[in-house]
Amino acid sequence: MRFTRVLSAALLMLGVAVSPAVADSTPSASPSEDGDAPTEAGTSFRTATEFEQGQTATASASTGDYLYWSFPADAGQRPTVRATVKLPEGAQSSSTWQLDVYDGLRRRQACQYGAQTRTAGAGAASVELACTLRTVRAWSEQWADDPLPGTYYVRLTTTRLATADLGLPVGTEIRADSKDIGGSAAVDGSLAEPLVPGIAVTSQEDEEGDSSAEAVLSSLEPDDGWASGWWSDRWVWTALGATLAALAGIGGYSLTRGTGRPARMPPPGA
């Protein structure tokens, strides 16, 4: 009975500790208002328009244009990028649209799932694309192609289009959301700096000893700063396993030591 009470109390305390960690595994909420979302897109990696996760960025363009956006993603997040293209009414044939996502090193990232490429038939009003990336890792081997913390680029364009439909006006919407994966994606390591374009570029003033001016090409970062997710439910589950192992040892000892009184030894010489 005593061991059972101790075990129940320990499990109750650990359950309370695990609850916040489990809550962190839900999809991240949007802290930003769409009123501040950008209404244009860049035409290259260097001119990509920045937007935050949870915002819906919009842009007006022409069929055949290459449209670029960028957003920050931190370790432990699994980003999903969704795009909607509102097609022109005068389109005479079908068109194929493609959504590509690149990391801070401009490496094209594979999609775990989602319709990355879709064909819209003639007369279609819109086409929707989606790409869910692999979980962003805090550290990776140099030869690996794992997603790493930093800036992620989104490129939207048409890959097949009739010449007669080239240059027709289209409207686009782009949005990125992330699910916090938690301790299951934790690794023993971290980058010295996130993969943000220009973060390692210094101006002439920096070389002369003035570190106040840094040539950083990307200004957005997570609300709590980079690598803010160092705490995860991995720590909780590790503590839970250690506690259960200790309780199992105590319980095993209690069960095997016996509860009966030792038999009396006969007096010497009896």
C-alpha positions in Angstrom: 0.0 0.0 0.0 2.8 2.4 0.9 4.5 1.7 -2.4 1.3 2.2 -4.3 0.7 5.6 -2.7 4.2 6.7 -3.6 3.8 5.6 -7.2 0.4 7.3 -7.6 1.8 10.6 -6.2 4.8 10.5 -8.5 2.7 9.8 -11.6 0.4 12.7 -10.7 3.3 15.1 -10.3 4.8 14.0 -13.6 1.5 14.2 -15.4 1.2 17.9 -14.4 4.8 18.5 -15.7 4.1 16.8 -19.0 0.9 18.8 -19.7 2.7 22.0 -20.7 5.1 20.1 -23.0 2.2 18.3 -24.7 0.5 21.7 -25.2 3.6 23.0 -27.0 3.1 20.2 -29.7 -0.1 21.8 -31.0 0.0 23.9 -34.3 1.5 27.3 -33.6 -1.0 30.1 -33.4 -0.8 33.2 -35.5 0.6 36.2 -33.5 0.5 38.5 -36.5 -2.4 40.4 -38.1 -3.0 40.0 -41.8 -3.4 43.8 -41.9 0.4 44.0 -41.7 1.0 41.3 -44.3 2.8 42.3 -47.5 0.9 42.9 -50.7 3.6 42.3 -53.2 6.2 39.7 -54.1 9.9 39.7 -55.1 11.2 38.6 -58.5 14.4 36.8 -57.2 16.0 35.4 -54.1 17.6 38.7 -53.2 14.3 40.7 -53.6 12.1 38.1 -51.9 9.3 39.7 -49.9 9.4 38.8 -46.2 6.4 37.7 -44.3 5.9 36.1 -40.9 4.3 32.7 -40.2 0.6 33.0 -39.7 0.3 35.9 -42.2 -1.4 35.7 -45.6 0.8 37.6 -48.1 -0.8 38.6 -51.3 0.5 39.9 -54.7 -0.8 40.7 -58.1 1.3 39.4 -61.0 1.2 38.2 -64.6 1.3 34.6 -65.8 4.8 33.6 -66.5 6.3 35.7 -63.6 8.5 34.1 -60.9 7.3 35.2 -57.5 9.4 35.0 -54.4 8.7 35.3 -50.6 10.6 34.4 -47.5 9.8 33.6 -43.9 11.7 32.4 -40.8 11.5 28.9 -39.4 13.2 27.6 -36.2 14.3 24.3 -34.9 11.5 21.9 -33.9 9.0 23.4 -36.4 7.4 21.6 -39.3 6.4 24.3 -41.7 3.5 24.0 -44.2 3.4 26.5 -47.1 0.1 27.0 -48.9 -0.5 29.0 -52.0 -3.6 30.0 -53.9 -3.5 31.4 -57.5 -6.6 33.2 -58.8 -6.5 32.5 -62.5 -7.6 35.0 -65.2 -11.0 34.7 -66.8 -9.7 34.9 -70.3 -7.4 31.9 -70.1 -7.8 29.8 -73.2 -6.0 26.6 -72.1 -4.8 24.7 -69.1 -1.8 25.8 -67.0 0.5 24.0 -64.6 1.7 25.8 -61.4 4.5 24.8 -59.0 5.4 25.8 -55.5 9.1 25.4 -54.4 10.6 26.0 -51.0 14.3 26.6 -50.4 16.3 27.0 -47.2 18.8 29.7 -46.3 21.5 28.1 -48.4 19.1 28.1 -51.4 18.8 24.3 -51.3 15.5 23.1 -52.6 13.7 21.2 -49.8 11.6 18.2 -50.5 8.0 18.1 -49.5 6.8 15.4 -47.1 3.3 15.7 -48.5 1.1 18.2 -50.3 0.2 19.1 -53.8 3.4 20.9 -54.8 2.5 20.9 -58.6 -1.0 21.2 -60.0 -2.6 21.7 -63.4 -5.6 24.0 -63.7 -7.9 23.3 -66.6 -9.2 26.0 -69.0 -11.8 28.1 -67.4 -10.7 27.2 -63.8 -11.1 30.0 -61.3 -8.2 29.1 -59.0 -5.6 26.5 -58.2 -4.3 25.6 -54.7 -0.8 24.3 -53.9 0.7 23.1 -50.6 4.1 21.8 -49.3 4.8 20.4 -45.9 8.5 20.3 -45.2 10.4 17.9 -42.9 10.9 19.0 -39.3 13.6 21.7 -39.0 16.6 20.3 -37.1 18.8 22.3 -34.8 21.9 20.7 -36.3 22.9 18.4 -39.2 25.9 16.9 -40.9 27.4 19.0 -43.7 26.6 16.4 -46.3 23.0 16.1 -45.3 20.1 18.1 -46.8 18.1 18.4 -43.6 16.1 21.6 -43.0 18.0 23.9 -40.6 16.9 27.1 -38.7 16.9 30.3 -40.7 15.2 31.9 -43.6 13.1 29.9 -46.0 12.3 31.0 -49.6 9.1 30.3 -51.4 8.9 30.4 -55.2 5.7 30.3 -57.2 5.5 30.1 -60.9 3.9 28.4 -63.8 5.8 25.6 -65.5 3.5 25.0 -68.5 1.5 27.8 -70.1 0.1 28.4 -73.6 1.7 31.3 -75.4 -1.7 33.0 -75.9 -2.2 33.1 -72.1 1.3 34.6 -71.3 1.1 37.9 -69.4 -2.5 37.6 -68.2 -3.1 39.1 -64.7 -3.4 36.7 -61.7 -3.8 37.2 -58.0 -1.8 35.1 -55.5 -2.0 34.3 -51.8 0.8 32.7 -49.8 0.7 31.5 -46.1 3.1 29.5 -43.9 2.2 27.8 -40.6 4.2 25.4 -38.4 3.5 22.6 -36.1 5.8 22.3 -33.1 7.0 18.8 -33.0 8.7 18.8 -29.6 11.4 16.5 -28.2 11.0 13.8 -30.7 12.9 16.0 -33.2 15.6 17.2 -30.8 19.2 16.6 -31.6 22.5 16.9 -29.7 23.8 20.0 -31.4 23.0 23.4 -32.7 24.2 25.9 -35.4 26.4 28.7 -34.4 24.2 31.1 -36.4 20.9 30.5 -38.2 20.9 30.3 -42.0 19.9 33.9 -42.5 21.2 35.6 -45.7 23.9 38.2 -44.9 24.2 37.3 -41.2 28.0 36.6 -41.7 28.5 39.6 -44.0 30.1 42.6 -42.3 30.5 46.1 -43.5 33.8 48.1 -43.5 32.9 49.7 -40.2 32.8 46.2 -38.6 36.3 45.4 -39.9 37.5 48.6 -38.2 36.1 47.6 -34.9 32.5 49.0 -35.0 30.1 46.1 -34.6 27.0 48.3 -34.6 26.3 47.9 -38.3 25.7 44.5 -39.7 24.7 43.8 -43.3 21.8 41.4 -42.7 19.5 40.8 -45.7 16.7 39.2 -43.7 15.2 41.1 -40.8 12.5 38.6 -39.6 13.1 36.1 -36.8 10.9 34.0 -34.4 9.1 36.0 -31.7 11.3 34.5 -28.9 14.5 34.6 -30.9 16.4 31.9 -32.7 16.7 28.5 -31.2 14.1 29.5 -28.6 12.8 25.9 -28.4 15.8 24.4 -26.5 13.3 23.2 -23.8 11.1 20.4 -25.0 9.1 17.5 -23.7 12.2 15.3 -24.3 13.5 16.5 -20.9 10.2 15.6 -19.3 10.0 12.2 -20.7 13.6 11.5 -19.7 12.8 12.5 -16.1 9.7 10.4 -16.2 11.6 7.3 -17.4 14.3 7.8 -14.7 11.6 8.2 -12.0 9.7 5.1 -13.1 12.9 3.1 -13.1 13.7 4.2 -9.6 10.2 3.4 -8.4 10.4 0.0 -10.0 13.6 -0.7 -8.2 12.1 0.3 -4.9 9.0 -1.8 -5.6 11.1 -4.8 -6.5 13.1 -4.5 -3.4 10.0 -4.2 -1.2 8.4 -7.3 -2.8 11.5 -9.5 -2.6 12.8 -8.7 0.9 9.9 -10.6 2.6 7.6 -9.5 5.4 7.7 -12.6 7.7 9.6 -12.6 11.0 12.8 -14.7 11.0 12.6 -18.0 12.8 14.1 -18.2 16.3 17.4 -19.9 16.5 17.7 -22.6 19.2 19.9 -21.8 22.1 23.5 -23.2 22.0 23.8 -26.7 23.4 20.0 -27.5 23.0 
